[in-house]
């Protein structure tokens, strides 16, 4: 048992997602207290140091209530890992039902604003509720999990069939909502790092369970590493940022994309 981490307390939003679930499993092995938050009301981790809270992060009142409850349980909250958000995966089991956006069209204004409001609302509500706690502690960390599509555009060639027809288009609202993450990290760093806040933003790419066959074929042709990202690779980096003593890495956006954005 890793006793040196015994008193660390970490909040993980989106704890029931692909990355969140694996992250909770790995962090729990390090004897760190985990407070998982998710919209899906299901506790997927059986561990004495895992505590689950069902919460709609777009609801400011619900978020404040959860943070109040957590604050009553522990004297300090060391780190927020924000994973929650609306995503659009090109998974084979979703292709027929969800991948219906035509290449020659973009999402409606209503759909775009709903997605942007949800993704940014989740991020802002949790940080807004936690910031007073963090500043009072004089020592805290935030690890944001954005997307490489917050910095670069999705490549349309990922979604093209052999007959040159497109089977999908990554929605523009996803890129718009994730593009705020780098600026948000910079802002919080600039204003609050002198009060002990360390914040960084990770931009992973291509972490998908059961990807669509044609998507995977296209991806291997376009990616320098010719493969998808393994969930363990992003989890390993998140854990490092969570427990590392390197506090001078602050306000940065780190791409975890296998070289995708260098081309």
C-alpha positions as CSV (number, residue, x, y, z in Angstrom):
1,X,0.0,0.0,0.0
2,X,1.3,3.4,-1.0
3,X,1.0,5.3,2.4
4,X,2.7,8.5,1.1
5,X,-0.6,9.3,-0.8
6,X,-2.8,8.4,2.1
7,X,-4.2,11.8,2.8
8,X,-4.7,13.0,-0.8
9,X,-8.3,13.7,-1.9
10,X,-9.1,13.9,-5.6
11,X,-12.4,14.8,-7.3
12,X,-13.0,13.1,-10.7
13,X,-15.9,14.2,-12.9
14,X,-17.1,11.9,-15.6
15,X,-15.9,8.9,-13.5
16,X,-18.1,6.4,-15.3
17,X,-16.7,7.2,-18.8
18,X,-14.1,5.3,-20.7
19,X,-11.2,7.3,-19.3
20,X,-12.8,8.0,-16.0
21,X,-13.5,4.4,-15.1
22,X,-10.0,3.3,-15.8
23,X,-8.5,6.3,-14.0
24,X,-10.5,5.6,-10.9
25,X,-9.4,2.0,-10.9
26,X,-5.7,3.0,-11.2
27,X,-5.8,5.9,-8.7
28,X,-7.6,3.7,-6.1
29,X,-4.6,1.4,-6.1
30,X,-2.5,4.4,-4.8
31,X,-4.5,4.8,-1.7
32,X,-5.8,8.2,-2.7
33,X,-9.4,9.1,-1.7
34,X,-11.5,9.5,-4.8
35,X,-14.7,11.5,-5.0
36,X,-16.3,10.5,-8.3
37,X,-19.0,12.6,-9.9
38,X,-21.1,11.5,-12.9
39,X,-24.5,12.1,-14.5
40,X,-25.0,8.3,-14.8
41,X,-26.2,7.2,-11.4
42,X,-24.1,4.1,-11.1
43,X,-21.1,3.3,-8.8
44,X,-18.8,1.2,-10.9
45,X,-15.8,1.0,-8.5
46,X,-15.8,-1.2,-5.4
47,X,-13.2,0.3,-3.2
48,X,-13.1,1.7,0.3
49,X,-11.4,4.9,-0.9
50,X,-14.0,5.5,-3.7
51,X,-17.0,7.7,-3.0
52,X,-19.7,8.3,-5.7
53,X,-21.9,11.3,-6.2
54,X,-24.6,11.4,-8.8
55,X,-24.8,15.0,-10.1
56,X,-25.8,17.0,-13.2
57,X,-22.8,19.3,-13.6
58,X,-24.8,21.7,-15.8
59,X,-26.9,22.4,-12.7
60,X,-25.0,25.0,-10.5
61,X,-27.1,24.2,-7.4
62,X,-26.4,20.5,-7.6
63,X,-22.7,21.1,-8.1
64,X,-22.5,23.4,-5.1
65,X,-24.3,20.9,-2.9
66,X,-22.0,18.1,-3.9
67,X,-18.9,20.2,-3.2
68,X,-20.4,21.1,0.2
69,X,-20.9,17.4,1.0
70,X,-17.4,16.5,0.0
71,X,-15.9,19.4,2.0
72,X,-17.7,18.1,5.1
73,X,-16.0,14.7,4.6
74,X,-12.4,15.9,4.2
75,X,-10.3,18.8,5.4
76,X,-8.7,19.4,2.0
77,X,-9.3,18.7,-1.7
78,X,-6.0,18.2,-3.5
79,X,-7.0,17.9,-7.1
80,X,-9.9,18.2,-9.5
81,X,-9.7,16.0,-12.6
82,X,-12.3,17.2,-15.0
83,X,-13.3,14.6,-17.6
84,X,-17.1,15.2,-17.9
85,X,-18.5,16.3,-21.2
86,X,-20.5,15.5,-24.3
87,X,-18.5,13.6,-26.8
88,X,-19.1,12.2,-30.3
89,X,-17.3,8.9,-30.8
90,X,-17.1,7.1,-34.2
91,X,-17.9,3.7,-32.6
92,X,-19.3,0.9,-34.7
93,X,-22.3,0.3,-32.5
94,X,-23.3,4.0,-32.7
95,X,-22.8,4.5,-36.5
96,X,-26.3,3.8,-37.6
97,X,-28.0,5.7,-34.8
98,X,-25.8,8.8,-34.2
99,X,-23.5,9.4,-37.1
100,X,-26.0,11.1,-39.3
101,X,-24.6,14.5,-39.9
102,X,-23.9,15.1,-43.6
103,X,-20.5,16.4,-44.7
104,X,-22.1,19.2,-46.6
105,X,-24.0,20.6,-43.6
106,X,-23.3,21.8,-40.1
107,X,-25.2,21.5,-36.9
108,X,-28.2,23.7,-36.3
109,X,-27.7,26.8,-34.0
110,X,-29.9,25.2,-31.4
111,X,-27.9,22.0,-31.3
112,X,-24.6,23.9,-31.2
113,X,-25.6,26.1,-28.3
114,X,-27.1,23.2,-26.4
115,X,-23.8,21.3,-26.6
116,X,-21.6,24.3,-26.0
117,X,-23.7,25.4,-23.0
118,X,-23.5,21.9,-21.5
119,X,-19.8,21.3,-22.0
120,X,-18.7,24.8,-20.8
121,X,-21.3,24.8,-18.1
122,X,-20.0,21.6,-16.6
123,X,-16.5,22.9,-16.6
124,X,-17.3,26.3,-15.2
125,X,-19.7,25.1,-12.5
126,X,-17.3,22.7,-11.0
127,X,-14.4,25.1,-11.0
128,X,-16.5,28.0,-9.8
129,X,-17.7,25.9,-6.8
130,X,-14.2,24.6,-6.0
131,X,-12.1,27.7,-6.5
132,X,-12.9,29.3,-3.1
133,X,-11.9,26.0,-1.4
134,X,-8.7,25.8,-3.4
135,X,-7.6,29.3,-2.8
136,X,-8.3,28.9,1.0
137,X,-6.0,25.9,1.0
138,X,-3.2,27.7,-0.7
139,X,-2.3,24.5,-2.6
140,X,-4.3,22.7,-5.2
141,X,-4.3,21.2,-8.7
142,X,-6.7,21.1,-11.6
143,X,-6.2,18.7,-14.5
144,X,-8.5,19.5,-17.4
145,X,-9.2,16.8,-20.1
146,X,-10.0,18.6,-23.3
147,X,-9.4,17.3,-26.8
148,X,-6.9,17.8,-29.6
149,X,-9.9,19.2,-31.5
150,X,-9.8,22.2,-29.1
151,X,-6.6,23.2,-31.0
152,X,-6.9,21.7,-34.5
153,X,-9.8,20.9,-36.7
154,X,-11.0,17.3,-37.2
155,X,-9.7,15.9,-40.5
156,X,-12.6,15.2,-42.9
157,X,-10.5,12.4,-44.4
158,X,-11.1,10.3,-41.3
159,X,-14.7,10.0,-42.3
160,X,-14.6,9.1,-46.0
161,X,-15.6,5.8,-47.6
162,X,-13.9,4.0,-50.5
163,X,-16.4,5.5,-52.9
164,X,-15.3,9.1,-51.8
165,X,-18.6,9.7,-49.9
166,X,-18.5,10.9,-46.3
167,X,-20.2,8.7,-43.7
168,X,-19.8,11.3,-40.9
169,X,-18.7,14.7,-39.8
170,X,-17.3,15.5,-36.3
171,X,-19.8,18.1,-35.1
172,X,-18.5,21.7,-35.0
173,X,-20.0,22.2,-31.5
174,X,-17.5,19.7,-30.1
175,X,-14.5,21.8,-31.4
176,X,-16.1,25.0,-30.3
177,X,-16.7,23.8,-26.7
178,X,-13.2,22.2,-26.3
179,X,-11.5,25.3,-27.7
180,X,-12.2,27.1,-24.5
181,X,-10.1,24.7,-22.4
182,X,-6.6,26.1,-23.3
183,X,-7.6,29.7,-22.6
184,X,-9.4,28.7,-19.4
185,X,-6.2,27.0,-18.1
186,X,-4.1,30.0,-19.0
187,X,-6.5,32.4,-17.3
188,X,-6.7,30.5,-14.0
189,X,-2.9,30.1,-14.0
190,X,-2.3,33.8,-14.6
191,X,-4.7,34.9,-11.9
192,X,-4.4,32.3,-9.2
193,X,-1.0,30.5,-9.5
194,X,0.4,32.9,-6.9
195,X,-2.2,31.4,-4.5
196,X,-1.0,27.8,-5.0
197,X,-3.2,26.8,-7.9
198,X,-1.6,24.5,-10.6
199,X,-3.7,23.9,-13.6
200,X,-2.9,22.1,-16.9
201,X,-5.0,21.0,-19.8
202,X,-4.5,17.7,-21.6
203,X,-5.6,17.2,-25.2
204,X,-5.9,13.5,-26.0
205,X,-7.0,12.0,-29.3
206,X,-8.5,8.8,-30.5
207,X,-9.5,7.0,-27.3
208,X,-12.3,4.8,-28.5
209,X,-13.8,1.5,-27.6
210,X,-14.8,-0.6,-30.6
211,X,-14.1,2.0,-33.4
212,X,-15.9,1.9,-36.7
213,X,-13.9,-0.3,-39.1
214,X,-13.6,2.3,-41.9
215,X,-12.7,5.0,-39.4
216,X,-9.9,2.9,-38.0
217,X,-8.6,2.1,-41.4
218,X,-8.5,5.8,-42.3
219,X,-7.0,6.7,-39.0
220,X,-4.0,4.3,-39.4
221,X,-3.3,5.9,-42.7
222,X,-3.3,9.5,-41.4
223,X,-1.7,9.1,-37.9
224,X,2.1,9.1,-37.6
225,X,1.9,6.2,-35.1
226,X,-0.7,4.4,-37.2
227,X,-2.8,3.4,-34.2
228,X,-5.3,4.7,-31.7
229,X,-4.4,5.8,-28.2
230,X,-4.6,3.3,-25.4
231,X,-6.6,4.5,-22.5
232,X,-3.8,3.5,-20.2
233,X,-1.5,6.1,-21.9
234,X,-3.7,9.1,-21.0
235,X,-4.5,7.7,-17.5
236,X,-0.8,7.4,-16.8
237,X,-0.2,11.0,-17.6
238,X,-3.2,12.2,-15.6
239,X,-1.9,10.3,-12.5
240,X,1.5,11.8,-13.0
241,X,0.1,15.4,-13.1
242,X,-2.1,14.6,-10.0
243,X,0.7,13.4,-7.7
244,X,3.8,15.0,-9.2
245,X,5.9,17.5,-7.2
246,X,6.7,19.4,-10.4
247,X,4.5,22.5,-9.7
248,X,6.3,24.7,-12.2
249,X,4.4,23.1,-15.1
250,X,1.5,25.4,-15.0
251,X,-1.1,26.8,-17.4
252,X,0.0,24.5,-20.2
253,X,-1.9,22.6,-22.8
254,X,-0.3,19.2,-23.5
255,X,-1.3,17.2,-26.6
256,X,-1.5,13.5,-26.2
257,X,-2.2,12.7,-29.9
258,X,0.6,10.4,-31.2
259,X,1.9,13.2,-33.3
260,X,-1.4,13.8,-35.0
261,X,-1.2,17.6,-34.8
262,X,2.4,17.9,-36.0
263,X,1.4,17.1,-39.6
